Amino acid sequence: MSDPETEIPGETPGAARTRTMLEGLGPIGLGLFLFALGIGVGFPLTIIGNVFLTQHVGVVVAVLLALLFAVCLVGVLLLLFRRAILGAVFRITNSTLEQFAEPLGAAARHIADRRADDAISSAEELTRLAFARWAWISTRRWLIASLTGLLAAMAALAGTALLFQQNELLAIQTTRLEQQNDLLTTQIGLSEAQRSAEILPSLVEIGVALAEETETLAKEDGRDARVFTLDEISVGLRGRMVAASLAVRPYRYLQGTRFDVRDSEALNKLALARRPEILGDPSVLALDGPDNAESILIDREVSPERGMLISMLFNSGIYDTERLSFVGADFSYAEVRLPVLNLMSFSFARLRYASFRFLALNEAKFGAAELEHARFTNSVLMRCDFSGLRYDSLPEPYQGDPSMEIMPTSLTGTDFSDSLVIDTKFDNVEGLAMMFEGTVIAGSSFRNASISGTSFRNAIIAETDFSGASLKAVELDGALVTREDFLQHLAETAQPETFKADRFTMEKVDEAVLAQHPQATRIVGRAAELVLGKPLYRIKRVGEFR
């Protein structure tokens, strides 16, 4: 290592101190110094300037190239016109170290001879030489430092820009991989749909056989109403129906459109979209759902084939399913697309994740059925019965046990949002976290039901009985009710300590609020009788769930 005290000719005091400090650091210290310098400069650039560099890297490179060209041009001009510049500024065309000896010696001689004027002239010449040399050396160092710094900056910027570009390409690649994964998922879903579609001929044969047997029964006894029971259907045909329900599997198919074609509200929006000028707020025409619905799958698996079995039974006049369920028929994930499903009995049916959306269900029975996470959204339920069954009132072929007095209906996670639930019973059900958001519930009952965590947000509740119900953590925010003492009544009639009335407040509202409810136009007939013309109160939640 060189001696820190060694002086370099022409070196400025600041450069000497910097050189001395770097030499004193040693190899490890110098490395740490450069690492700290890189962190201090690179970290803010990466965190703060990455977006700017990514979006304006061309501008930054152009500016650096312009500066580099300007520095090179200045350097060339200084080299070409150095003598002229030094002559104009210092009246000296060259300033080498050898030139310092003559004026320095002359100044010393003149001082010794006491010739002041000559000494001053020699000193002035020496000063001009010193300033001229200092100016040239400083300019040269500035040129070299500027060129080195700009080249280093461009090299660092090139690496940084390439890194940012690589990150962008990786982000694009990640997006493409996600799209590829979505397409693979779509392909798998369509493959499963194709496999399940292979059973359609068998389902058609079952439908034909069912029609033939019911037609034969109708001709034999000349019955007026074409209503039959599964007891009257051959055991072989019942077995084929059970086998078909077990053979098919749920799958996801292409959504096709942004909305369900059975959704009348969406159809109205689509029609009004042709005349947006007649609406004050065109934003109400916005349709839910993704723009690329024609190439994506529905949100969860369903089984249209199992729904077809239910449709066959209904259209054949067979309204009971208990004998099929008793021998193992599985209607889970069934997608029922009939407009009306009246009088059907699904007691003890396996209907987990089934879809009864956009249906009109009248006097349908679901006692002791397995309905976890089923969907009844946008439907009309009139005089339906989801109540649990007593052991002494079970339908054939089931037999009860006195040790289990009530066989509850399983409704955990079942969704009744945006529906009309009129004169419908939910007594003795087990319905954790059900959804009745935006639903009109009138003339119904939840007696002795366990519906903790259920949401009635923005629902309309009228003449509904919650006696003995477990109402832990129920959500009533935004609900409209017709009783002024609704909260107090719930606290008194529900299971003790399950409903916290102080978690909510109520305020009286006028019928204009009811007119703005999404289900207002559907409140007709029995629903209108129970809701319209009565004082309305809106519930607001003010406490947290703990």
C-alpha positions in Angstrom: 0.0 0.0 0.0 1.3 3.5 -0.8 2.2 5.9 2.0 -0.9 8.1 2.8 1.4 11.0 3.4 2.9 10.8 -0.2 2.0 13.9 -2.1 1.1 13.8 -5.8 2.3 16.8 -7.9 -0.6 19.1 -8.9 -3.0 17.3 -6.5 -5.5 19.6 -4.8 -5.9 19.5 -1.0 -9.5 18.1 -1.2 -8.4 15.2 -3.6 -5.5 14.4 -1.3 -7.8 14.2 1.7 -10.2 11.9 -0.2 -7.3 9.7 -1.4 -5.9 9.5 2.1 -9.3 8.5 3.6 -9.9 5.8 1.0 -6.4 4.4 1.4 -6.9 4.4 5.1 -10.1 2.3 4.9 -8.3 -0.7 3.5 -9.9 -3.3 1.2 -12.8 -4.3 3.6 -13.6 -0.8 4.6 -13.5 0.4 1.0 -15.9 -2.4 0.0 -18.3 -1.5 2.9 -18.1 2.2 1.8 -19.0 1.4 -1.8 -21.8 -1.0 -0.6 -23.2 1.8 1.6 -22.9 4.2 -1.3 -24.8 1.8 -3.6 -27.6 1.3 -1.0 -27.9 5.0 -0.4 -28.3 5.8 -4.0 -29.9 2.6 -5.4 -32.6 2.1 -2.7 -34.4 5.5 -3.2 -34.0 5.0 -7.0 -35.6 1.5 -6.9 -38.4 2.4 -4.5 -39.3 5.9 -5.7 -38.0 6.1 -9.2 -38.8 2.6 -10.6 -42.1 3.7 -12.0 -40.6 6.8 -13.6 -37.7 4.8 -15.1 -40.0 2.1 -16.3 -42.3 4.6 -18.1 -39.6 7.1 -19.2 -36.5 5.1 -19.7 -36.1 6.4 -23.2 -36.2 10.0 -22.0 -33.6 9.4 -19.3 -31.2 7.6 -21.7 -31.7 10.5 -24.2 -30.8 13.1 -21.5 -27.7 11.1 -20.4 -26.6 10.8 -24.0 -27.1 14.5 -24.6 -25.0 15.3 -21.5 -22.3 12.9 -22.6 -22.2 14.5 -26.0 -22.1 17.9 -24.4 -19.2 17.0 -22.2 -17.3 15.4 -25.1 -17.9 18.5 -27.2 -16.7 20.8 -24.4 -13.6 18.6 -24.0 -12.8 18.6 -27.7 -13.2 22.4 -27.9 -11.0 22.9 -24.8 -8.3 20.6 -26.3 -8.4 22.4 -29.7 -8.5 26.0 -28.3 -6.5 25.4 -25.1 -3.7 27.8 -26.0 -6.0 30.5 -27.2 -8.1 30.3 -24.0 -5.1 30.3 -21.7 -3.6 33.2 -23.7 -6.8 35.2 -23.5 -7.3 34.5 -19.8 -3.8 34.3 -18.4 -1.6 35.7 -21.3 0.1 32.3 -21.2 -0.2 29.6 -23.9 1.4 26.8 -22.0 2.0 25.9 -18.4 4.3 23.1 -17.7 6.2 22.4 -14.5 9.5 23.4 -16.2 8.2 26.9 -16.8 7.8 27.5 -13.0 11.6 27.5 -12.5 12.5 30.6 -14.4 10.0 33.1 -12.8 10.5 31.5 -9.4 14.3 32.0 -9.7 13.9 35.5 -11.1 11.7 36.5 -8.3 14.2 35.2 -5.8 17.1 37.1 -7.5 15.1 40.3 -7.7 14.2 40.1 -4.0 17.8 39.5 -3.1 18.9 42.5 -5.3 16.1 44.6 -3.7 14.5 45.2 -7.1 10.8 45.4 -6.0 9.3 46.1 -9.4 11.1 43.3 -11.1 10.3 41.0 -8.2 6.6 41.8 -8.4 6.6 41.2 -12.2 8.2 37.8 -11.7 5.7 37.0 -9.0 2.8 38.0 -11.2 4.2 35.7 -14.0 4.6 32.9 -11.5 1.0 33.4 -10.3 -0.4 33.4 -13.8 1.5 30.2 -14.5 0.1 28.6 -11.3 -3.5 29.6 -12.0 -3.2 28.5 -15.6 -1.8 25.1 -14.7 -4.5 24.8 -11.9 -7.2 25.7 -14.4 -6.1 23.2 -17.0 -5.6 20.4 -14.5 -9.0 21.1 -12.9 -10.7 21.2 -16.3 -9.1 18.0 -17.4 -10.1 16.3 -14.2 -13.6 17.6 -14.5 -13.8 16.3 -18.1 -12.5 12.9 -17.0 -14.8 12.7 -14.0 -17.8 13.8 -16.0 -17.2 11.3 -18.7 -16.5 8.5 -16.2 -19.6 9.4 -14.1 -21.9 9.6 -17.1 -20.6 6.3 -18.5 -21.0 4.7 -15.1 -24.5 6.2 -14.8 -25.5 4.8 -18.2 -24.1 1.4 -17.3 -26.0 1.4 -14.0 -29.1 2.7 -15.7 -28.9 0.1 -18.4 -28.8 -2.6 -15.8 -31.6 -1.1 -13.8 -33.7 -0.6 -17.0 -33.1 -4.2 -18.0 -34.1 -5.3 -14.5 -37.3 -3.3 -14.6 -38.0 -4.6 -18.1 -37.4 -8.1 -16.9 -39.8 -7.5 -14.0 -42.4 -6.3 -16.5 -41.9 -9.3 -18.7 -42.2 -11.5 -15.7 -45.5 -9.8 -14.7 -46.8 -10.3 -18.2 -45.6 -13.9 -18.1 -47.4 -14.4 -14.8 -50.6 -13.0 -16.2 -50.3 -15.3 -19.2 -49.8 -18.2 -16.9 -52.8 -17.3 -14.9 -54.8 -17.1 -18.1 -53.4 -20.4 -19.1 -54.5 -21.9 -15.8 -58.0 -20.4 -16.3 -58.2 -22.0 -19.7 -57.0 -25.3 -18.3 -59.6 -25.1 -15.6 -62.2 -24.3 -18.3 -61.0 -27.2 -20.4 -61.2 -29.6 -17.4 -64.7 -28.4 -16.6 -65.8 -28.8 -20.2 -64.3 -32.3 -20.3 -66.3 -33.2 -17.2 -69.4 -31.7 -18.8 -68.8 -33.8 -21.9 -68.4 -36.9 -19.8 -71.7 -36.2 -17.9 -73.4 -35.4 -21.2 -72.8 -39.0 -22.3 -75.5 -40.1 -19.8 -78.1 -37.9 -21.5 -79.4 -40.8 -23.7 -80.0 -42.8 -20.5 -81.8 -40.0 -18.9 -84.0 -39.6 -22.0 -84.8 -43.3 -21.9 -85.7 -43.0 -18.2 -88.0 -40.1 -19.1 -89.7 -42.1 -21.9 -90.2 -45.1 -19.6 -91.6 -42.8 -16.8 -94.0 -41.3 -19.3 -95.1 -44.7 -20.5 -95.7 -46.0 -17.0 -97.7 -43.0 -15.9 -99.7 -43.0 -19.1 -100.6 -46.7 -18.5 -101.6 -45.9 -14.9 -103.8 -43.1 -16.0 -105.6 -45.3 -18.5 -106.0 -48.2 -16.1 -107.9 -46.4 -13.3 -109.2 -43.4 -15.3 -108.0 -40.9 -12.7 -109.0 -37.3 -13.3 -105.8 -35.7 -11.9 -102.6 -37.0 -13.3 -100.9 -37.3 -9.9 -98.9 -40.4 -9.1 -96.6 -41.6 -6.4 -93.3 -43.5 -6.6 -95.0 -46.5 -5.1 -96.9 -46.9 -8.4 -93.7 -46.8 -10.4 -91.9 -50.1 -11.1 -88.9 -50.9 -8.9 -86.7 -51.3 -11.9 -87.4 -47.8 -13.1 -86.9 -46.4 -9.6 -83.6 -48.2 -9.5 -82.5 -46.7 -12.8 -83.3 -43.2 -11.5 -81.2 -43.8 -8.4 -78.3 -45.2 -10.5 -78.5 -42.2 -12.8 -78.4 -39.7 -9.9 -75.3 -41.4 -8.6 -73.5 -41.8 -11.9 -73.5 -38.1 -12.9 -71.0 -35.7 -11.3 -71.3 -31.9 -10.8 -69.3 -29.7 -13.1 -68.9 -26.1 -14.2 -70.0 -25.1 -17.7 -69.5 -21.9 -19.7 -71.4 -19.0 -18.4 -72.3 -17.7 -21.9 -73.8 -14.4 -20.9 -73.1 -11.7 -18.2 -76.5 -12.5 -16.6 -78.9 -15.3 -16.2 -81.6 -15.3 -18.9 -84.2 -15.9 -16.2 -83.3 -12.6 -14.5 -86.1 -10.3 -15.4 -84.3 -7.3 -13.9 -81.2 -7.8 -16.0 -83.4 -8.2 -19.1 -85.1 -4.9 -18.3 -81.7 -3.2 -18.0 -80.6 -4.7 -21.3 -83.7 -3.3 -23.0 -83.4 0.2 -21.4 -79.7 0.3 -22.4 -81.0 1.1 -25.9 -82.7 4.2 -24.6 -80.3 5.7 -22.0 -81.5 9.2 -22.6 -84.8 8.5 -20.9 -83.1 7.7 -17.6 -81.8 10.3 -15.2 -79.0 8.1 -14.0 -77.7 5.8 -16.7 -75.5 4.0 -14.2 -78.5 1.9 -13.1 -78.1 0.1 -16.4 -74.8 -1.5 -15.3 -75.0 -5.3 -15.6 -73.4 -7.5 -13.0 -71.0 -10.1 -14.2 -67.7 -10.2 -16.1 -67.3 -8.9 -19.6 -65.8 -12.1 -20.9 -68.6 -14.3 -19.7 -68.8 -16.2 -22.9 -65.4 -17.8 -22.2 -65.5 -18.4 -18.4 -67.1 -21.0 -16.3 -70.0 -20.4 -13.8 -69.0 -19.7 -10.3 -69.5 -23.1 -8.8 -70.3 -26.7 -9.8 -73.8 -27.9 -10.6 -75.4 -31.0 -12.0 -78.1 -30.2 -14.6 -78.6 -33.9 -15.1 -79.8 -34.4 -11.5 -82.0 -31.3 -12.0 -83.4 -33.1 -15.1 -84.4 -36.1 -12.9 -86.3 -33.7 -10.6 -87.9 -32.1 -13.6 -89.0 -35.5 -15.0 -90.7 -36.4 -11.7 -92.5 -33.1 -11.6 -93.6 -33.1 -15.2 -94.8 -36.7 -14.9 -97.0 -35.8 -11.9 -94.9 -37.5 -9.3 -94.4 -35.1 -6.4 -92.7 -37.2 -3.8 -89.0 -38.1 -3.8 -88.7 -39.9 -0.4 -88.5 -43.5 -1.8 -85.7 -42.4 -4.1 -83.8 -40.7 -1.2 -84.4 -43.7 1.0 -82.5 -46.0 -1.3 -79.7 -43.6 -1.8 -80.6 -41.2 -4.6 -78.3 -38.1 -4.6 -79.6 -34.7 -5.7 -76.7 -32.7 -4.4 -75.6 -29.9 -6.8 -78.9 -30.4 -8.8 -79.7 -27.4 -11.0 -83.4 -27.1 -11.4 -84.4 -24.8 -14.3 -88.1 -25.2 -14.2 -90.1 -21.9 -13.9 -92.5 -23.5 -11.4 -92.0 -26.3 -8.9 -95.2 -26.8 -7.0 -96.2 -29.4 -4.4 -92.9 -31.3 -4.5 -91.8 -33.1 -1.4 -88.1 -33.3 -0.8 -88.2 -34.7 2.7 -84.8 -36.3 3.6 -83.5 -35.5 0.2 -79.8 -34.9 -0.3 -79.8 -31.4 -1.8 -76.4 -29.9 -0.7 -75.3 -27.1 -3.1 -78.5 -27.5 -5.1 -79.7 -24.6 -7.2 -83.4 -23.5 -7.1 -82.7 -20.0 -8.4 -85.4 -18.0 -10.2 -88.1 -20.5 -9.4 -91.6 -20.2 -8.1 -92.0 -22.9 -5.3 -95.5 -23.3 -4.0 -96.2 -25.6 -1.0 -92.9 -27.5 -1.5 -91.7 -29.5 1.5 -88.1 -29.9 2.5 -88.5 -31.4 6.0 -85.3 -33.0 7.3 -83.6 -32.4 4.0 -79.8 -31.8 3.6 -79.8 -28.3 2.1 -76.4 -27.0 3.1 -75.2 -24.2 0.8 -78.2 -24.6 -1.5 -79.4 -21.5 -3.4 -82.9 -20.2 -3.6 -81.9 -16.7 -4.7 -84.4 -14.6 -6.8 -87.1 -17.1 -6.2 -90.7 -17.0 -4.8 -91.4 -19.4 -1.9 -95.1 -19.5 -1.2 -96.3 -21.7 1.7 -93.2 -23.8 1.6 -92.2 -25.9 4.6 -88.6 -26.3 5.7 -89.4 -27.3 9.2 -87.9 -30.2 11.0 -90.0 -33.3 11.2 -91.3 -35.0 14.4 -90.5 -38.7 14.8 -94.2 -39.6 14.7 -95.0 -37.8 11.4 -92.3 -39.0 9.1 -93.3 -39.8 5.5 -93.1 -43.4 4.2 -90.8 -45.4 4.1 -89.0 -43.6 6.9 -89.7 -44.6 10.5 -89.1 -42.4 13.6 -87.4 -43.0 16.9 -88.9 -41.5 20.1 -85.4 -40.9 21.4 -85.0 -38.3 18.6 -88.1 -36.2 18.8 -87.2 -33.7 16.0 -85.2 -34.4 12.9 -84.1 -30.9 11.9 -83.6 -29.6 8.4 -80.0 -28.7 7.6 -79.8 -25.2 6.1 -76.3 -24.1 7.0 -75.1 -21.5 4.5 -78.3 -21.7 2.4 -78.9 -18.5 0.4 -82.4 -17.0 0.1 -81.2 -13.5 -1.0 -83.4 -11.3 -3.2 -86.3 -13.7 -2.9 -89.9 -13.5 -1.7 -90.5 -15.8 1.3 -94.3 -15.8 2.0 -96.1 -17.9 4.6 -93.2 -20.3 4.8 -92.0 -22.2 7.8 -88.5 -22.7 9.1 -89.4 -24.2 12.4 -86.8 -26.4 14.1 -84.2 -25.9 11.4 -80.4 -25.8 11.8 -79.4 -22.9 9.7 -76.0 -21.4 10.6 -75.1 -18.3 8.6 -78.0 -18.4 6.2 -78.5 -15.5 3.9 -81.8 -13.5 3.6 -80.2 -10.3 2.3 -82.7 -8.1 0.4 -85.4 -10.7 0.9 -89.1 -10.1 1.6 -90.1 -12.3 4.5 -93.8 -12.1 5.4 -96.1 -14.3 7.3 -93.3 -16.8 8.0 -92.0 -18.5 11.1 -88.6 -19.5 12.6 -89.9 -21.0 15.8 -87.3 -22.9 17.8 -84.9 -22.5 14.8 -81.1 -22.3 15.3 -80.2 -19.5 12.8 -77.2 -18.0 14.5 -75.0 -15.9 12.2 -77.9 -15.4 9.7 -78.0 -12.2 7.8 -81.2 -10.3 7.2 -79.4 -7.2 5.8 -81.8 -4.9 3.8 -84.6 -7.5 4.2 -88.3 -6.6 4.6 -89.7 -8.5 7.6 -93.4 -8.5 8.3 -95.6 -10.7 10.5 -92.8 -13.2 11.1 -92.5 -15.3 14.3 -89.0 -15.9 15.8 -90.3 -17.5 19.1 -87.7 -19.7 20.7 -85.1 -19.1 17.9 -81.4 -18.9 18.5 -80.4 -15.4 17.2 -76.8 -15.2 18.1 -74.9 -12.7 15.9 -77.8 -12.2 13.4 -77.4 -9.2 11.1 -80.4 -6.8 10.8 -78.7 -3.7 9.5 -80.8 -1.9 6.9 -83.8 -4.2 7.4 -87.4 -2.8 7.2 -89.9 -4.0 9.8 -93.5 -3.3 10.5 -93.4 -3.4 14.3 -92.3 -0.5 16.4 -91.2 -2.8 19.2 -89.6 -5.3 16.8 -86.2 -5.4 18.6 -87.7 -5.6 22.1 -90.1 -8.3 20.9 -87.2 -10.4 19.5 -85.3 -10.1 22.8 -88.3 -11.3 24.7 -89.4 -14.2 22.5 -86.1 -15.6 21.2 -84.0 -18.0 23.1 -82.7 -16.2 26.2 -79.4 -14.3 25.9 -79.2 -15.0 22.2 -80.3 -11.6 20.8 -78.7 -8.3 21.8 -81.3 -5.6 21.2 -78.9 -2.9 22.2 -76.7 -3.7 19.2 -79.4 -2.1 17.0 -81.5 1.1 16.8 -84.7 1.8 14.8 -86.1 4.8 13.0 -89.4 5.4 11.4 -89.4 5.8 7.6 -92.1 6.5 5.0 -93.3 4.4 2.1 -90.9 6.1 -0.3 -88.1 4.0 1.3 -90.1 0.9 0.6 -90.6 2.0 -3.0 -86.8 2.1 -3.4 -86.3 -1.4 -2.2 -85.1 -3.8 -5.0 -88.0 -6.1 -4.4 -90.7 -3.4 -4.3 -92.2 -4.2 -7.7 -92.6 -7.9 -6.6 -94.6 -7.2 -3.5 -98.1 -8.2 -4.8 -100.9 -10.4 -3.6 -100.3 -12.0 -0.2 -97.0 -10.1 0.2 -98.7 -6.8 -0.4 -101.4 -7.7 2.1 -98.8 -8.3 4.8 -96.4 -5.4 4.0 -98.2 -2.5 2.4 -100.1 0.1 4.3 -98.3 -0.5 7.6 -95.9 1.7 9.4 -92.3 1.0 8.5 -89.2 1.1 10.6 -85.6 0.8 9.5 -83.0 -1.0 11.7 -79.5 0.2 12.0 -76.7 -1.7 13.6 -74.7 0.5 16.0 -72.8 -2.2 18.0 -70.1 -4.6 16.9 -70.3 -8.4 17.0 -68.3 -9.8 19.8 
